[in-house]
Structure formats: C-alpha cells, structure tokens
Amino acid sequence: MDPPVPMRRTAPPPPPKAFLFTFSDGSILRKISARDLVKIPIWKGNRILDHVHKDAIAKSLKQGSKSLDLKPFHIVSYPVDEEDTTEILSFVVDGQHRYSIIKESDNQDLMCW
C-alpha cells in the first residue's frame, strides 16, 4: 500500500471556529480577515476589472470599508496533483471589485465572508 500523498496548501486553513455554516452541497461559509483574503489570487477567468465600477462601489460606501463584506466573497479551492504532492489552489471567483478596494485600503483589519 502506498503512503498517503502529503498535502501542500497555498494558505493555511482557517481555524475551525471561523466556519460559520456548511451547505448541503459541501460549500462552507467562513469568516476570514481581509488581510488573509487579499493573499488569495483572483481567478484568471474573471472578467477584466472595471475601474469605473470599482470607483462607483468605493464612492457608494456609506459605512466605510466595513460595508464591503455585506455580500460574501466566493472562493474556489481545488486539489492539483503534482509529482509527489497534492497542492490545494484557491482563487477568488466573485467579488473582485470589492477585493481590489480592500487590497488598496489601509484598513485590512476587517473580517470578510
């Protein structure tokens, strides 16, 4: 019997207490810091960032950057087999305009879901 393949992750998993809910399809709603969110790359298949739309979102913020987390960010994680390891890749697939506002912000201490 072959030994189990070691797992290598692009980012450490969040602590279990950050898991808020598991949906019936296996999707997980969890809370992470904005600082950890901006370490996850944007999926290359996303549409091109619309700076006019991003600026409109930034201007419409009434409660500061904390209102950027009113809608969940969608992050997809999946395993990629390499020679002797399996790497878990994660990408932001929804929320790229809000993500870019947070990334450019001085306040990355807020929490996102």
Secondary structure by P-SEA (a helix, b strand, c coil): ccccbbbbbcccccccccccccccccbbbbbbcaaaaaacccccccccccaaaaaaaaaaccccccccccbbbbbbbbbbbcccbbbbbbbbccaaaaaaaaaaccccccccc
